[in-house]
Amino acid sequence: MQALSNARPGESYTVKWMFGLPDILEFLHSRHVEEGSTIQVIQQCRDSVIIGAQDVRLVLGHEVAERIKV
């Protein structure tokens, strides 16, 4: 298990667990990013991660990506 911020671009991962502020978790759940879901890491940037979950693309800051384990 590793942090999403350390995941390799182009790979698909299953979200094992995630924690953070309730508002952020609610936002992610509404975009299909939750425990057990499959996400794809599209690109690692200097201070963010671009992911895809189903038909949604999101840019997450490293502080959020550190709290998602895949």
All heavy atoms as TSV, in Angstrom:
chain	resi	resn	atom	element	x	y	z
A	1	MET	N	N	0.858	-1.172	0.000
A	1	MET	CA	C	0.000	0.000	0.000
A	1	MET	C	C	0.898	1.227	0.000
A	1	MET	O	O	1.900	1.279	0.698
A	1	MET	CB	C	-0.894	-0.038	1.240
A	1	MET	CG	C	-1.959	0.992	1.206
A	1	MET	SD	S	-3.342	0.781	2.361
A	1	MET	CE	C	-2.641	0.138	3.816
A	2	GLN	N	N	0.517	2.200	-0.803
A	2	GLN	CA	C	1.308	3.435	-0.910
A	2	GLN	C	C	0.373	4.626	-1.025
A	2	GLN	O	O	-0.803	4.480	-1.325
A	2	GLN	CB	C	2.219	3.360	-2.133
A	2	GLN	CG	C	1.477	3.294	-3.454
A	2	GLN	CD	C	2.419	3.233	-4.643
A	2	GLN	OE1	O	3.517	3.749	-4.594
A	2	GLN	NE2	N	1.970	2.614	-5.711
A	3	ALA	N	N	0.910	5.803	-0.805
A	3	ALA	CA	C	0.137	7.030	-0.956
A	3	ALA	C	C	-0.087	7.308	-2.437
A	3	ALA	O	O	0.758	6.998	-3.281
A	3	ALA	CB	C	0.868	8.197	-0.314
A	4	LEU	N	N	-1.230	7.862	-2.751
A	4	LEU	CA	C	-1.545	8.217	-4.131
A	4	LEU	C	C	-0.515	9.191	-4.708
A	4	LEU	O	O	-0.220	9.158	-5.895
A	4	LEU	CB	C	-2.953	8.811	-4.206
A	4	LEU	CG	C	-3.469	9.203	-5.575
A	4	LEU	CD1	C	-3.499	7.997	-6.512
A	4	LEU	CD2	C	-4.840	9.822	-5.466
A	5	SER	N	N	0.066	10.013	-3.875
A	5	SER	CA	C	1.069	10.971	-4.333
A	5	SER	C	C	2.345	10.283	-4.824
A	5	SER	O	O	3.140	10.889	-5.530
A	5	SER	CB	C	1.408	11.970	-3.230
A	5	SER	OG	O	1.917	11.286	-2.108
A	6	ASN	N	N	2.538	9.001	-4.470
A	6	ASN	CA	C	3.714	8.248	-4.906
A	6	ASN	C	C	3.405	7.260	-6.025
A	6	ASN	O	O	4.286	6.527	-6.453
A	6	ASN	CB	C	4.313	7.477	-3.727
A	6	ASN	CG	C	4.820	8.405	-2.653
A	6	ASN	OD1	O	5.279	9.499	-2.936
A	6	ASN	ND2	N	4.719	7.979	-1.413
A	7	ALA	N	N	2.162	7.229	-6.482
A	7	ALA	CA	C	1.752	6.278	-7.515
A	7	ALA	C	C	2.309	6.686	-8.879
A	7	ALA	O	O	2.545	7.863	-9.147
A	7	ALA	CB	C	0.235	6.203	-7.573
A	8	ARG	N	N	2.520	5.664	-9.725
A	8	ARG	CA	C	3.104	5.919	-11.047
A	8	ARG	C	C	2.045	6.331	-12.055
A	8	ARG	O	O	0.971	5.715	-12.115
A	8	ARG	CB	C	3.807	4.665	-11.540
A	8	ARG	CG	C	5.029	4.341	-10.734
A	8	ARG	CD	C	5.807	3.174	-11.230
A	8	ARG	NE	N	5.257	2.557	-12.438
A	8	ARG	CZ	C	5.621	1.395	-12.906
A	8	ARG	NH1	N	6.527	0.694	-12.265
A	8	ARG	NH2	N	5.091	0.902	-13.999
A	9	PRO	N	N	2.324	7.349	-12.871
A	9	PRO	CA	C	1.387	7.764	-13.917
A	9	PRO	C	C	1.139	6.640	-14.917
A	9	PRO	O	O	2.031	5.848	-15.224
A	9	PRO	CB	C	2.102	8.939	-14.591
A	9	PRO	CG	C	3.100	9.409	-13.602
A	9	PRO	CD	C	3.505	8.203	-12.811
A	10	GLY	N	N	-0.095	6.572	-15.408
A	10	GLY	CA	C	-0.461	5.564	-16.383
A	10	GLY	C	C	-0.956	4.277	-15.775
A	10	GLY	O	O	-1.475	3.413	-16.473
A	11	GLU	N	N	-0.817	4.110	-14.472
A	11	GLU	CA	C	-1.241	2.891	-13.785
A	11	GLU	C	C	-2.630	3.081	-13.175
A	11	GLU	O	O	-3.019	4.183	-12.817
A	11	GLU	CB	C	-0.253	2.538	-12.671
A	11	GLU	CG	C	1.150	2.269	-13.140
A	11	GLU	CD	C	1.279	0.954	-13.896
A	11	GLU	OE1	O	0.574	-0.005	-13.535
A	11	GLU	OE2	O	2.086	0.908	-14.828
A	12	SER	N	N	-3.353	1.986	-13.047
A	12	SER	CA	C	-4.652	1.981	-12.364
A	12	SER	C	C	-4.468	1.386	-10.983
A	12	SER	O	O	-3.689	0.448	-10.801
A	12	SER	CB	C	-5.662	1.160	-13.151
A	12	SER	OG	O	-5.957	1.799	-14.369
A	13	TYR	N	N	-5.181	1.917	-10.020
A	13	TYR	CA	C	-5.069	1.493	-8.631
A	13	TYR	C	C	-6.452	1.390	-8.009
A	13	TYR	O	O	-7.378	2.071	-8.430
A	13	TYR	CB	C	-4.254	2.508	-7.812
A	13	TYR	CG	C	-2.823	2.643	-8.252
A	13	TYR	CD1	C	-2.447	3.593	-9.185
A	13	TYR	CD2	C	-1.843	1.812	-7.728
A	13	TYR	CE1	C	-1.130	3.717	-9.595
A	13	TYR	CE2	C	-0.526	1.935	-8.122
A	13	TYR	CZ	C	-0.171	2.891	-9.059
A	13	TYR	OH	O	1.141	3.003	-9.445
A	14	THR	N	N	-6.554	0.560	-6.980
A	14	THR	CA	C	-7.767	0.463	-6.176
A	14	THR	C	C	-7.536	1.252	-4.896
A	14	THR	O	O	-6.504	1.074	-4.241
A	14	THR	CB	C	-8.088	-1.006	-5.832
A	14	THR	OG1	O	-8.259	-1.726	-7.052
A	14	THR	CG2	C	-9.357	-1.102	-5.005
A	15	VAL	N	N	-8.473	2.107	-4.554
A	15	VAL	CA	C	-8.363	2.908	-3.330
A	15	VAL	C	C	-8.592	1.979	-2.145
A	15	VAL	O	O	-9.626	1.323	-2.040
A	15	VAL	CB	C	-9.391	4.058	-3.325
A	15	VAL	CG1	C	-9.322	4.828	-2.012
A	15	VAL	CG2	C	-9.157	4.990	-4.498
A	16	LYS	N	N	-7.604	1.892	-1.254
A	16	LYS	CA	C	-7.695	1.038	-0.064
A	16	LYS	C	C	-8.362	1.776	1.091
A	16	LYS	O	O	-9.251	1.250	1.723
A	16	LYS	CB	C	-6.310	0.554	0.379
A	16	LYS	CG	C	-5.546	-0.184	-0.681
A	16	LYS	CD	C	-6.211	-1.483	-1.024
A	16	LYS	CE	C	-5.315	-2.221	-2.009
A	16	LYS	NZ	N	-5.997	-3.241	-2.737
A	17	TRP	N	N	-7.891	2.973	1.383
A	17	TRP	CA	C	-8.514	3.810	2.394
A	17	TRP	C	C	-8.123	5.252	2.181
A	17	TRP	O	O	-7.148	5.550	1.501
A	17	TRP	CB	C	-8.234	3.336	3.815
A	17	TRP	CG	C	-6.813	3.244	4.249
A	17	TRP	CD1	C	-6.002	2.158	4.170
A	17	TRP	CD2	C	-6.011	4.280	4.844
A	17	TRP	NE1	N	-4.764	2.452	4.671
A	17	TRP	CE2	C	-4.750	3.736	5.102
A	17	TRP	CE3	C	-6.256	5.605	5.188
A	17	TRP	CZ2	C	-3.725	4.479	5.670
A	17	TRP	CZ3	C	-5.230	6.345	5.759
A	17	TRP	CH2	C	-3.995	5.772	6.005
A	18	MET	N	N	-8.913	6.134	2.773
A	18	MET	CA	C	-8.666	7.571	2.653
A	18	MET	C	C	-9.210	8.262	3.899
A	18	MET	O	O	-10.152	7.780	4.513
A	18	MET	CB	C	-9.318	8.126	1.389
A	18	MET	CG	C	-10.718	7.693	1.125
A	18	MET	SD	S	-11.282	7.948	-0.561
A	18	MET	CE	C	-11.603	9.662	-0.601
A	19	PHE	N	N	-8.553	9.343	4.269
A	19	PHE	CA	C	-9.008	10.117	5.411
A	19	PHE	C	C	-8.743	11.584	5.148
A	19	PHE	O	O	-7.967	11.946	4.272
A	19	PHE	CB	C	-8.351	9.651	6.716
A	19	PHE	CG	C	-6.866	9.872	6.792
A	19	PHE	CD1	C	-6.356	10.990	7.415
A	19	PHE	CD2	C	-5.987	8.956	6.233
A	19	PHE	CE1	C	-4.985	11.196	7.489
A	19	PHE	CE2	C	-4.617	9.152	6.302
A	19	PHE	CZ	C	-4.110	10.273	6.929
A	20	GLY	N	N	-9.417	12.427	5.878
A	20	GLY	CA	C	-9.270	13.867	5.713
A	20	GLY	C	C	-10.497	14.583	6.258
A	20	GLY	O	O	-11.314	13.997	6.976
A	21	LEU	N	N	-10.645	15.816	5.896
A	21	LEU	CA	C	-11.790	16.605	6.334
A	21	LEU	C	C	-13.072	16.059	5.719
A	21	LEU	O	O	-13.074	15.635	4.558
A	21	LEU	CB	C	-11.602	18.063	5.932
A	21	LEU	CG	C	-10.421	18.788	6.576
A	21	LEU	CD1	C	-10.236	20.156	5.964
A	21	LEU	CD2	C	-10.640	18.897	8.069
A	22	PRO	N	N	-14.159	16.052	6.472
A	22	PRO	CA	C	-15.418	15.503	5.958
A	22	PRO	C	C	-15.889	16.142	4.647
A	22	PRO	O	O	-16.408	15.447	3.772
A	22	PRO	CB	C	-16.414	15.785	7.082
A	22	PRO	CG	C	-15.572	15.863	8.313
A	22	PRO	CD	C	-14.268	16.460	7.866
A	23	ASP	N	N	-15.695	17.450	4.490
A	23	ASP	CA	C	-16.124	18.127	3.259
A	23	ASP	C	C	-15.350	17.622	2.051
A	23	ASP	O	O	-15.917	17.435	0.972
A	23	ASP	CB	C	-15.952	19.642	3.381
A	23	ASP	CG	C	-16.884	20.257	4.404
A	23	ASP	OD1	O	-17.885	19.598	4.758
A	23	ASP	OD2	O	-16.614	21.387	4.838
A	24	ILE	N	N	-14.068	17.395	2.218
A	24	ILE	CA	C	-13.236	16.901	1.114
A	24	ILE	C	C	-13.622	15.469	0.772
A	24	ILE	O	O	-13.764	15.115	-0.402
A	24	ILE	CB	C	-11.744	17.007	1.467
A	24	ILE	CG1	C	-11.341	18.482	1.578
A	24	ILE	CG2	C	-10.887	16.289	0.427
A	24	ILE	CD1	C	-9.952	18.718	2.088
A	25	LEU	N	N	-13.824	14.639	1.780
A	25	LEU	CA	C	-14.222	13.253	1.539
A	25	LEU	C	C	-15.581	13.185	0.852
A	25	LEU	O	O	-15.784	12.378	-0.060
A	25	LEU	CB	C	-14.234	12.466	2.841
A	25	LEU	CG	C	-12.876	12.254	3.492
A	25	LEU	CD1	C	-13.025	11.525	4.816
A	25	LEU	CD2	C	-11.934	11.516	2.565
A	26	GLU	N	N	-16.505	14.033	1.248
A	26	GLU	CA	C	-17.821	14.069	0.607
A	26	GLU	C	C	-17.695	14.474	-0.866
A	26	GLU	O	O	-18.338	13.885	-1.734
A	26	GLU	CB	C	-18.731	15.044	1.352
A	26	GLU	CG	C	-20.139	15.106	0.801
A	26	GLU	CD	C	-21.014	16.087	1.576
A	26	GLU	OE1	O	-20.868	16.180	2.806
A	26	GLU	OE2	O	-21.836	16.749	0.924
A	27	PHE	N	N	-16.856	15.467	-1.141
A	27	PHE	CA	C	-16.618	15.891	-2.521
A	27	PHE	C	C	-16.048	14.740	-3.343
A	27	PHE	O	O	-16.510	14.468	-4.452
A	27	PHE	CB	C	-15.655	17.088	-2.547
A	27	PHE	CG	C	-15.243	17.497	-3.925
A	27	PHE	CD1	C	-16.058	18.311	-4.687
A	27	PHE	CD2	C	-14.044	17.067	-4.466
A	27	PHE	CE1	C	-15.689	18.687	-5.976
A	27	PHE	CE2	C	-13.664	17.430	-5.741
A	27	PHE	CZ	C	-14.490	18.244	-6.499
A	28	LEU	N	N	-15.041	14.034	-2.808
A	28	LEU	CA	C	-14.436	12.913	-3.527
A	28	LEU	C	C	-15.430	11.774	-3.733
A	28	LEU	O	O	-15.486	11.188	-4.819
A	28	LEU	CB	C	-13.193	12.422	-2.788
A	28	LEU	CG	C	-12.007	13.388	-2.778
A	28	LEU	CD1	C	-10.908	12.882	-1.860
A	28	LEU	CD2	C	-11.477	13.610	-4.179
A	29	HIS	N	N	-16.223	11.464	-2.719
A	29	HIS	CA	C	-17.222	10.399	-2.858
A	29	HIS	C	C	-18.235	10.745	-3.946
A	29	HIS	O	O	-18.655	9.862	-4.697
A	29	HIS	CB	C	-17.933	10.150	-1.537
A	29	HIS	CG	C	-17.075	9.494	-0.514
A	29	HIS	ND1	N	-17.389	9.510	0.824
A	29	HIS	CD2	C	-15.914	8.810	-0.607
A	29	HIS	CE1	C	-16.466	8.862	1.506
A	29	HIS	NE2	N	-15.546	8.438	0.646
A	30	SER	N	N	-18.619	12.001	-4.035
A	30	SER	CA	C	-19.583	12.396	-5.067
A	30	SER	C	C	-18.995	12.303	-6.472
A	30	SER	O	O	-19.729	12.285	-7.454
A	30	SER	CB	C	-20.092	13.814	-4.804
A	30	SER	OG	O	-19.082	14.771	-5.061
A	31	ARG	N	N	-17.671	12.217	-6.568
A	31	ARG	CA	C	-16.986	12.067	-7.866
A	31	ARG	C	C	-16.454	10.649	-8.061
A	31	ARG	O	O	-15.558	10.412	-8.852
A	31	ARG	CB	C	-15.817	13.044	-7.977
A	31	ARG	CG	C	-16.121	14.412	-8.575
A	31	ARG	CD	C	-16.980	15.204	-7.818
A	31	ARG	NE	N	-17.263	16.546	-8.315
A	31	ARG	CZ	C	-18.075	17.309	-7.648
A	31	ARG	NH1	N	-18.631	16.884	-6.542
A	31	ARG	NH2	N	-18.363	18.504	-8.086
A	32	HIS	N	N	-17.002	9.672	-7.324
A	32	HIS	CA	C	-16.672	8.250	-7.470
A	32	HIS	C	C	-15.261	7.895	-7.008
A	32	HIS	O	O	-14.701	6.913	-7.471
A	32	HIS	CB	C	-16.875	7.777	-8.911
A	32	HIS	CG	C	-18.185	8.185	-9.492
A	32	HIS	ND1	N	-19.387	7.664	-9.055
A	32	HIS	CD2	C	-18.505	9.079	-10.458
A	32	HIS	CE1	C	-20.372	8.222	-9.735
A	32	HIS	NE2	N	-19.874	9.084	-10.587
A	33	VAL	N	N	-14.672	8.682	-6.127
A	33	VAL	CA	C	-13.379	8.350	-5.532
A	33	VAL	C	C	-13.673	7.964	-4.084
A	33	VAL	O	O	-13.937	8.820	-3.249
A	33	VAL	CB	C	-12.392	9.537	-5.585
A	33	VAL	CG1	C	-11.080	9.174	-4.909
A	33	VAL	CG2	C	-12.164	9.974	-7.018
A	34	GLU	N	N	-13.689	6.644	-3.833
A	34	GLU	CA	C	-13.999	6.128	-2.509
A	34	GLU	C	C	-13.329	4.777	-2.337
A	34	GLU	O	O	-12.782	4.235	-3.303
A	34	GLU	CB	C	-15.505	6.022	-2.314
A	34	GLU	CG	C	-16.210	5.246	-3.396
A	34	GLU	CD	C	-17.704	5.504	-3.429
A	34	GLU	OE1	O	-18.218	6.136	-2.498
A	34	GLU	OE2	O	-18.341	5.074	-4.392
A	35	GLU	N	N	-13.336	4.255	-1.125
A	35	GLU	CA	C	-12.713	2.976	-0.846
A	35	GLU	C	C	-13.289	1.899	-1.765
A	35	GLU	O	O	-14.494	1.800	-1.930
A	35	GLU	CB	C	-12.911	2.568	0.614
A	35	GLU	CG	C	-12.154	3.435	1.600
A	35	GLU	CD	C	-12.901	4.692	2.009
A	35	GLU	OE1	O	-13.981	4.983	1.437
A	35	GLU	OE2	O	-12.405	5.405	2.893
A	36	GLY	N	N	-12.403	1.138	-2.399
A	36	GLY	CA	C	-12.822	0.070	-3.298
A	36	GLY	C	C	-12.950	0.481	-4.750
A	36	GLY	O	O	-13.038	-0.370	-5.625
A	37	SER	N	N	-12.953	1.770	-5.036
A	37	SER	CA	C	-13.078	2.214	-6.424
A	37	SER	C	C	-11.721	2.167	-7.126
A	37	SER	O	O	-10.674	2.216	-6.491
A	37	SER	CB	C	-13.668	3.620	-6.500
A	37	SER	OG	O	-12.802	4.570	-5.919
A	38	THR	N	N	-11.768	2.041	-8.441
A	38	THR	CA	C	-10.553	2.005	-9.250
A	38	THR	C	C	-10.325	3.383	-9.848
A	38	THR	O	O	-11.243	3.975	-10.417
A	38	THR	CB	C	-10.685	0.963	-10.377
A	38	THR	OG1	O	-10.910	-0.308	-9.781
A	38	THR	CG2	C	-9.418	0.912	-11.216
A	39	ILE	N	N	-9.103	3.876	-9.689
A	39	ILE	CA	C	-8.739	5.175	-10.264
A	39	ILE	C	C	-7.482	5.005	-11.100
A	39	ILE	O	O	-6.712	4.073	-10.894
A	39	ILE	CB	C	-8.514	6.251	-9.169
A	39	ILE	CG1	C	-7.407	5.824	-8.210
A	39	ILE	CG2	C	-9.796	6.545	-8.431
A	39	ILE	CD1	C	-7.009	6.912	-7.234
A	40	GLN	N	N	-7.295	5.899	-12.034
A	40	GLN	CA	C	-6.092	5.890	-12.860
A	40	GLN	C	C	-5.317	7.174	-12.606
A	40	GLN	O	O	-5.903	8.265	-12.585
A	40	GLN	CB	C	-6.446	5.803	-14.338
A	40	GLN	CG	C	-5.219	5.784	-15.226
A	40	GLN	CD	C	-5.576	5.724	-16.701
A	40	GLN	OE1	O	-6.686	6.019	-17.095
A	40	GLN	NE2	N	-4.606	5.358	-17.506
A	41	VAL	N	N	-4.021	7.031	-12.394
A	41	VAL	CA	C	-3.160	8.200	-12.239
A	41	VAL	C	C	-2.778	8.653	-13.643
A	41	VAL	O	O	-2.144	7.916	-14.390
A	41	VAL	CB	C	-1.903	7.875	-11.405
A	41	VAL	CG1	C	-0.997	9.087	-11.314
A	41	VAL	CG2	C	-2.305	7.404	-10.023
A	42	ILE	N	N	-3.203	9.835	-14.008
A	42	ILE	CA	C	-2.945	10.348	-15.350
A	42	ILE	C	C	-1.602	11.058	-15.410
A	42	ILE	O	O	-0.812	10.833	-16.324
A	42	ILE	CB	C	-4.087	11.287	-15.796
A	42	ILE	CG1	C	-5.394	10.476	-15.858
A	42	ILE	CG2	C	-3.769	11.947	-17.127
A	42	ILE	CD1	C	-6.627	11.293	-16.066
A	43	GLN	N	N	-1.340	11.912	-14.411
A	43	GLN	CA	C	-0.079	12.663	-14.424
A	43	GLN	C	C	0.305	13.076	-13.018
A	43	GLN	O	O	-0.559	13.429	-12.210
A	43	GLN	CB	C	-0.223	13.900	-15.304
A	43	GLN	CG	C	1.044	14.687	-15.475
A	43	GLN	CD	C	0.875	15.857	-16.443
A	43	GLN	OE1	O	-0.211	16.093	-16.965
A	43	GLN	NE2	N	1.933	16.574	-16.676
A	44	GLN	N	N	1.587	13.023	-12.725
A	44	GLN	CA	C	2.148	13.550	-11.489
A	44	GLN	C	C	2.780	14.902	-11.823
A	44	GLN	O	O	3.634	14.983	-12.695
A	44	GLN	CB	C	3.242	12.622	-10.936
A	44	GLN	CG	C	2.738	11.335	-10.375
A	44	GLN	CD	C	2.253	11.476	-8.946
A	44	GLN	OE1	O	2.236	12.566	-8.378
A	44	GLN	NE2	N	1.849	10.371	-8.381
A	45	CYS	N	N	2.329	15.934	-11.161
A	45	CYS	CA	C	2.905	17.270	-11.349
A	45	CYS	C	C	3.750	17.605	-10.128
A	45	CYS	O	O	3.852	16.825	-9.193
A	45	CYS	CB	C	1.790	18.291	-11.530
A	45	CYS	SG	S	0.696	17.912	-12.916
A	46	ARG	N	N	4.349	18.761	-10.139
A	46	ARG	CA	C	5.234	19.145	-9.043
A	46	ARG	C	C	4.514	19.166	-7.698
A	46	ARG	O	O	5.027	18.675	-6.705
A	46	ARG	CB	C	5.826	20.524	-9.335
A	46	ARG	CG	C	6.869	20.979	-8.354
A	46	ARG	CD	C	7.537	22.245	-8.807
A	46	ARG	NE	N	6.573	23.237	-9.224
A	46	ARG	CZ	C	6.362	24.397	-8.615
A	46	ARG	NH1	N	7.074	24.714	-7.568
A	46	ARG	NH2	N	5.470	25.235	-9.049
A	47	ASP	N	N	3.304	19.718	-7.658
A	47	ASP	CA	C	2.590	19.821	-6.386
A	47	ASP	C	C	1.164	19.299	-6.462
A	47	ASP	O	O	0.332	19.620	-5.624
A	47	ASP	CB	C	2.595	21.262	-5.895
A	47	ASP	CG	C	1.974	22.226	-6.905
A	47	ASP	OD1	O	1.677	21.795	-8.029
A	47	ASP	OD2	O	1.787	23.397	-6.554
A	48	SER	N	N	0.857	18.464	-7.486
A	48	SER	CA	C	-0.479	17.912	-7.620
A	48	SER	C	C	-0.449	16.597	-8.396
A	48	SER	O	O	0.571	16.230	-8.969
A	48	SER	CB	C	-1.398	18.911	-8.327
A	48	SER	OG	O	-0.898	19.207	-9.616
A	49	VAL	N	N	-1.583	15.912	-8.368
A	49	VAL	CA	C	-1.753	14.644	-9.068
A	49	VAL	C	C	-3.053	14.732	-9.854
A	49	VAL	O	O	-4.080	15.150	-9.306
A	49	VAL	CB	C	-1.837	13.466	-8.070
A	49	VAL	CG1	C	-2.034	12.155	-8.805
A	49	VAL	CG2	C	-0.604	13.401	-7.198
A	50	ILE	N	N	-3.024	14.356	-11.119
A	50	ILE	CA	C	-4.232	14.315	-11.933
A	50	ILE	C	C	-4.681	12.864	-11.998
A	50	ILE	O	O	-3.901	11.989	-12.370
A	50	ILE	CB	C	-3.984	14.870	-13.348
A	50	ILE	CG1	C	-3.487	16.311	-13.275
A	50	ILE	CG2	C	-5.260	14.772	-14.189
A	50	ILE	CD1	C	-3.041	16.877	-14.610
A	51	ILE	N	N	-5.948	12.628	-11.613
A	51	ILE	CA	C	-6.475	11.266	-11.619
A	51	ILE	C	C	-7.762	11.208	-12.434
A	51	ILE	O	O	-8.408	12.228	-12.676
A	51	ILE	CB	C	-6.747	10.753	-10.184
A	51	ILE	CG1	C	-7.833	11.574	-9.502
A	51	ILE	CG2	C	-5.479	10.708	-9.374
A	51	ILE	CD1	C	-8.380	10.948	-8.232
A	52	GLY	N	N	-8.110	9.998	-12.834
A	52	GLY	CA	C	-9.373	9.747	-13.496
A	52	GLY	C	C	-10.129	8.680	-12.733
A	52	GLY	O	O	-9.554	7.672	-12.332
A	53	ALA	N	N	-11.413	8.919	-12.513
A	53	ALA	CA	C	-12.284	7.947	-11.851
A	53	ALA	C	C	-13.580	7.916	-12.642
A	53	ALA	O	O	-14.291	8.922	-12.714
A	53	ALA	CB	C	-12.555	8.352	-10.409
A	54	GLN	N	N	-13.863	6.782	-13.275
A	54	GLN	CA	C	-14.995	6.624	-14.178
A	54	GLN	C	C	-14.894	7.696	-15.266
A	54	GLN	O	O	-13.931	7.718	-15.999
A	54	GLN	CB	C	-16.307	6.648	-13.418
A	54	GLN	CG	C	-16.490	5.444	-12.530
A	54	GLN	CD	C	-17.849	5.380	-11.903
A	54	GLN	OE1	O	-18.705	6.233	-12.118
A	54	GLN	NE2	N	-18.072	4.361	-11.105
A	55	ASP	N	N	-15.846	8.620	-15.343
A	55	ASP	CA	C	-15.833	9.633	-16.394
A	55	ASP	C	C	-15.403	11.012	-15.880
A	55	ASP	O	O	-15.607	12.013	-16.545
A	55	ASP	CB	C	-17.219	9.737	-17.041
A	55	ASP	CG	C	-18.304	10.083	-16.039
A	55	ASP	OD1	O	-18.054	9.976	-14.824
A	55	ASP	OD2	O	-19.411	10.449	-16.464
A	56	VAL	N	N	-14.778	11.047	-14.699
A	56	VAL	CA	C	-14.392	12.301	-14.053
A	56	VAL	C	C	-12.869	12.402	-13.985
A	56	VAL	O	O	-12.182	11.419	-13.731
A	56	VAL	CB	C	-14.979	12.360	-12.617
A	56	VAL	CG1	C	-14.539	13.612	-11.899
A	56	VAL	CG2	C	-16.484	12.275	-12.662
A	57	ARG	N	N	-12.336	13.585	-14.230
A	57	ARG	CA	C	-10.912	13.869	-14.063
A	57	ARG	C	C	-10.772	14.910	-12.962
A	57	ARG	O	O	-11.502	15.902	-12.942
A	57	ARG	CB	C	-10.288	14.417	-15.351
A	57	ARG	CG	C	-10.442	13.520	-16.562
A	57	ARG	CD	C	-9.665	12.222	-16.374
A	57	ARG	NE	N	-9.819	11.318	-17.496
A	57	ARG	CZ	C	-10.672	10.306	-17.527
A	57	ARG	NH1	N	-11.473	10.080	-16.519
A	57	ARG	NH2	N	-10.745	9.513	-18.572
A	58	LEU	N	N	-9.846	14.665	-12.040
A	58	LEU	CA	C	-9.636	15.567	-10.907
A	58	LEU	C	C	-8.166	15.892	-10.739
A	58	LEU	O	O	-7.309	15.045	-10.999
A	58	LEU	CB	C	-10.121	14.911	-9.604
A	58	LEU	CG	C	-11.595	14.589	-9.480
A	58	LEU	CD1	C	-11.833	13.731	-8.241
A	58	LEU	CD2	C	-12.402	15.855	-9.402
A	59	VAL	N	N	-7.896	17.095	-10.272
A	59	VAL	CA	C	-6.551	17.482	-9.874
A	59	VAL	C	C	-6.562	17.580	-8.354
A	59	VAL	O	O	-7.345	18.323	-7.775
A	59	VAL	CB	C	-6.146	18.851	-10.483
A	59	VAL	CG1	C	-4.771	19.263	-9.995
A	59	VAL	CG2	C	-6.199	18.801	-11.994
A	60	LEU	N	N	-5.697	16.779	-7.725
A	60	LEU	CA	C	-5.597	16.765	-6.273
A	60	LEU	C	C	-4.248	17.312	-5.853
A	60	LEU	O	O	-3.227	16.946	-6.426
A	60	LEU	CB	C	-5.724	15.332	-5.741
A	60	LEU	CG	C	-6.976	14.548	-6.132
A	60	LEU	CD1	C	-6.871	13.117	-5.634
A	60	LEU	CD2	C	-8.210	15.218	-5.588
A	61	GLY	N	N	-4.233	18.162	-4.845
A	61	GLY	CA	C	-2.982	18.628	-4.282
A	61	GLY	C	C	-2.270	17.486	-3.571
A	61	GLY	O	O	-2.902	16.500	-3.173
A	62	HIS	N	N	-0.955	17.583	-3.422
A	62	HIS	CA	C	-0.197	16.513	-2.778
A	62	HIS	C	C	-0.659	16.255	-1.349
A	62	HIS	O	O	-0.625	15.113	-0.884
A	62	HIS	CB	C	1.312	16.809	-2.804
A	62	HIS	CG	C	1.976	16.281	-4.001
A	62	HIS	ND1	N	2.219	14.936	-4.210
A	62	HIS	CD2	C	2.458	16.905	-5.111
A	62	HIS	CE1	C	2.817	14.758	-5.362
A	62	HIS	NE2	N	2.965	15.937	-5.939
A	63	GLU	N	N	-1.097	17.292	-0.631
A	63	GLU	CA	C	-1.551	17.080	0.743
A	63	GLU	C	C	-2.807	16.221	0.790
A	63	GLU	O	O	-2.980	15.427	1.713
A	63	GLU	CB	C	-1.756	18.394	1.484
A	63	GLU	CG	C	-2.717	19.363	0.827
A	63	GLU	CD	C	-2.102	20.196	-0.295
A	63	GLU	OE1	O	-0.873	20.257	-0.436
A	63	GLU	OE2	O	-2.889	20.785	-1.055
A	64	VAL	N	N	-3.660	16.303	-0.210
A	64	VAL	CA	C	-4.844	15.432	-0.296
A	64	VAL	C	C	-4.427	14.047	-0.783
A	64	VAL	O	O	-4.857	13.025	-0.246
A	64	VAL	CB	C	-5.914	16.042	-1.225
A	64	VAL	CG1	C	-7.064	15.077	-1.442
A	64	VAL	CG2	C	-6.419	17.355	-0.663
A	65	ALA	N	N	-3.572	14.002	-1.803
A	65	ALA	CA	C	-3.122	12.713	-2.359
A	65	ALA	C	C	-2.346	11.892	-1.326
A	65	ALA	O	O	-2.376	10.659	-1.375
A	65	ALA	CB	C	-2.270	12.955	-3.602
A	66	GLU	N	N	-1.681	12.535	-0.398
A	66	GLU	CA	C	-0.955	11.812	0.668
A	66	GLU	C	C	-1.907	11.054	1.577
A	66	GLU	O	O	-1.534	10.063	2.183
A	66	GLU	CB	C	-0.136	12.791	1.514
A	66	GLU	CG	C	1.168	13.217	0.909
A	66	GLU	CD	C	2.184	12.098	0.907
A	66	GLU	OE1	O	2.261	11.340	1.884
A	66	GLU	OE2	O	2.898	11.987	-0.099
A	67	ARG	N	N	-3.154	11.518	1.680
A	67	ARG	CA	C	-4.124	10.906	2.581
A	67	ARG	C	C	-4.984	9.838	1.904
A	67	ARG	O	O	-5.898	9.323	2.516
A	67	ARG	CB	C	-5.022	11.980	3.170
A	67	ARG	CG	C	-4.229	12.945	4.022
A	67	ARG	CD	C	-5.056	14.089	4.476
A	67	ARG	NE	N	-4.220	15.005	5.237
A	67	ARG	CZ	C	-4.646	15.617	6.323
A	67	ARG	NH1	N	-5.847	15.432	6.774
A	67	ARG	NH2	N	-3.828	16.436	6.949
A	68	ILE	N	N	-4.682	9.529	0.649
A	68	ILE	CA	C	-5.379	8.460	-0.065
A	68	ILE	C	C	-4.367	7.350	-0.296
A	68	ILE	O	O	-3.340	7.552	-0.936
A	68	ILE	CB	C	-5.947	8.971	-1.409
A	68	ILE	CG1	C	-6.945	10.097	-1.167
A	68	ILE	CG2	C	-6.580	7.822	-2.184
A	68	ILE	CD1	C	-7.450	10.775	-2.427
A	69	LYS	N	N	-4.672	6.170	0.223
A	69	LYS	CA	C	-3.764	5.014	0.080
A	69	LYS	C	C	-4.310	4.056	-0.968
A	69	LYS	O	O	-5.497	3.731	-0.973
A	69	LYS	CB	C	-3.595	4.284	1.411
A	69	LYS	CG	C	-3.091	5.176	2.535
A	69	LYS	CD	C	-1.725	5.745	2.248
A	69	LYS	CE	C	-1.276	6.598	3.420
A	69	LYS	NZ	N	-0.047	7.287	3.206
A	70	VAL	N	N	-3.422	3.630	-1.853
A	70	VAL	CA	C	-3.800	2.712	-2.931
A	70	VAL	C	C	-2.941	1.462	-2.854
A	70	VAL	O	O	-1.909	1.443	-2.234
A	70	VAL	CB	C	-3.671	3.372	-4.315
A	70	VAL	CG1	C	-4.678	4.485	-4.466
A	70	VAL	CG2	C	-2.278	3.913	-4.559
